[in-house]
Amino acid sequence: MPQVRSRLLMVLSSKKASDLLTSEGKRKLTDEIIDQLGEPFSGSGKGPAITDVFYTSFVIQQQ
């Protein structure tokens, strides 16, 4: 889990609120998360098969 959390935080921290306001922006974020989590983790030769991302909560804070 720490590796999953780290990868997610790296993807999310690279985004601006304006990138995520549209449906297209959220779709791009989903694709990036799938790509990042689909890569192999330390100690394994093959990454997990990630097919989709489900958001249970989505808060966007603008400054």
Helices and strands as residue ranges (DSSP letters): H 2-13, H 17-20, H 23-38
